[in-house]
Amino acid sequence: MNWKNEFVKHFEIDPVVVSGKQSERRILWTANNKFIIANYDILCTDWSFIPKKWDAIVADECVMLKSHRAQRTKAVKKLKSDIRIGLSGLPLENNLMEFHSIMEWIRPEIVPNYNRFKFRYCTFDYAGKITGGKNLEELHLLTSPFILRRMKGDVLRELPPKIYNEIPLELSPKVQKAYNAIRDDFLMWLKVNTGKNWHLDALEKLIRLRQF
C-alpha cells in the first residue's frame, strides 16, 4: 500500500494492488491498468494464473532475491520483461553468490551461470566452503555499469532533520519481571561467552532486549 500511496502522491496515478482472496486476486492480475503492485509471496501462490510477460518489472527490496533456492527468487526469474530494475534501501551483503543471484535477475546476460560464477570469482577452503573472492576487479568492471549507488552524502540535503521524542515508559510489575529475566540472562551470557562471532551474537541479544 505504501507504493500505491507514492504513485498517487507524486504522479496522481492509481495503480492496482493485488490483495484479498485468491478469486479476487485472479481478477486483479488481469486488470486493465498500466501499473500492478504485488508482494513476492503472492507471486508464488498465484503463479498458475498471473501474466508471465511484462513491459517492465521493478523489484523493490531486491535483497529478497539473494537466495538461488528461494521459491520467490525462482518465480521472479521466470517472469519475462524488457526492463528489469532492482531497488534496495539496504546495503548489499558481501556475499558473492547472493550478489550473483540478484544480478542474474537484473542482467542475466552479463554474469556467468551459477557454477561458472562460483569458480571464477570465489575462493574456497579445504572443505569446499566459500571463504572469499578473487578476480573482483574484473567483476566490478562487469557489473558496475548496471548499479547506481546513492550515498548518504548525495541525498543529505534532501533529508529532514532528525526529531527525537523521549517518552518515559513505566513497566508493569509483570512486564518488569520479564524484562529483568531477559537482562539477567544476557548479563550472564556476556560473562561466560567468547569466540569469533561474539560481537555479532552480543549485538543480536542487545537488539532483542531493546525490542522487548
N, C-alpha and C positions, 0 to 999 in steps of 0.2 A: 504493500500500500504506500510505502514511502516513495517508491519510484513513481507511482501514479501521481502522487502529490507534487513531485518535482516537475513532471510533464505539464500538469495543469498550471503550476505556479509560473514556470518560465516560458512556456510555449502555448499555453491555452489549448493543449491537446488532451483529449480524454481517451487514454488507452484502455484496453481490455485487461483485466486482472483475472487470471484463471484460478478460480477457487470454488468452494462449495462441494456438493455431492458429485459423484462421477458422472451421472447423467447430465448435470448442469455443465460440468467442465467439458464434456464431449461437444456440446453446442458452442461454448466459448472458444474452443480451439479453432473452430471454423468460422468465427465471426468475421464480418466484412470490415475489418479495422486494420489500419496500417501498422499499429503497434500492439503487441501482445506480450504480457508480462507473466512469468510463471517461475516457481522455485524449482530447484534441482530435483527434489524428491518427487514432485508431481510428474516430471519427465518420465520417471521410471514407472510409476503406477498407471500413467495414461499412454504409455508407449504405443500400444496397439492401434490407437486412432488419432494420434497427433500428426500434423503435417511434418514431413521429413525434409522438405526443401524450403529454404528461406532466402530472401534477398540479403539480409544481414542478421547476425546474431551477436549480441553483446552479453558477455558472461561477467556479471558483477561478482565480486569476491572470487576471482578465478583461482585463488589458492584452494578452493573446494575441489579443483580438478587435479590436485597434485598426486593423487594415488592412481596408478595404472589399473589397479584391481577393483576400485570402487565402481559400483553399478552406475552411479550418476556420471562418472567420467566416461564410461563406456557408452552410455546413452548420448551424451553431448557430442562425442566424437563420431557418432553415426549420423548426426544431423548434417545436411549439406547446406552451404551458403556461399555466396560470392564474397562476402565481407565478414570477417571474424575479429572481434575486439574483446580483449580480456582486461578487466579492471580490478584493482585491488587497493584497498586502503591500508593493508598490512604489508610489511616488507616480505619479499620472497625469501624463503628459508635457504640456507646454504647447503641444500641437498641437491646434487646434480640430477638424480633420477626424477625428483619431484619437479625440478625446473624443466626437464625434458618432457614430462607429461603435459605440462601447461603449454610449452612451445609446440608440442606435437599437434595440439588442437589449433593454436593460433596460426601457425605457418608450418604445416606438416611437410611441405616440400623442401624446407631448408635444413631440417635436422634428420640425421640417420634414424633407422628404426631402433627399437629398444636395445637390442643386444649389441648392435654396432656402436651405438652411442655409449653404452656402458663400457665397452672395452677400449674405445677411442679416448674417452675423457675421464675415466675413473681409475683410481689405484686401489689395490686390494691387499689384505693381509694373507697370511698362510692358510687361513680357513676360508678364504674367498669372500670375506666381508669387505664392503667398500670403506676405505679409510680416508680418502681424499680425492683430489682431482689432478689431471695433467692436461697439457695442451689447452690450457684455459684461455690463453691469449687468442688462439685460433677460434675457440668457442665464442669469445667476446666479439670478435670481428664478424662472426657468422650471424649472431643474434642481435647485437646492439642496434642495428638499423630499424628493428621492429619493436624496440622498447623505448617508451617515453617515461622518464622518471622525474617526478616533481619533488624537489627537495623542500624542506620546511622553509628555508630561506627564500625560495622562489615565491611562496604564497603568504609570507608572514604579514605583509601589509594588508592582505585581504581578510585576515583573521581578526575577529573582535577580541578585545582584552578579556582575560580570564576573570571570572567573578567567583569569589569564594564566600560561601554562606555557611558558617559554622552553626550547626543545630545540636544543642545538647540533647542526649537521649538517655533517659533513665531506664535501666532494665528492671523488669520484674524479678522478684527473688528466684522464680523458677528458671527464667532465661539467664540470669546472672550465674546461677549454679552450673548450667550447661556450658556457658562461656568459660567459667573458671576451670572446668574439667578439660576443655579443649586446650586452654592456655597452659595448664599444668602438664598435660601430655606433651605439648610442644617443647616446653622448657626441659622436660626430662629427656626428650629426643635429642635436643641440642647438646646435652651433657655427654651422651654416650655414642653419638654417631660422627663418623668421619668418612672420608672416601672421595673419589674423583668427582662424583656428581653431588657432593654435599650441598654446595651453594644453590643448585637447582632445586633439590628436594626441600631445602630450608625455605626458599622463596615460595614454592608451592604451598607449603604448610602455613606460611605467614599470610598469603593471599586468602586461604580458606578461613583463617582466623578473622581477617578483616571483613570477608564476605558475611560471616556469621554476625 
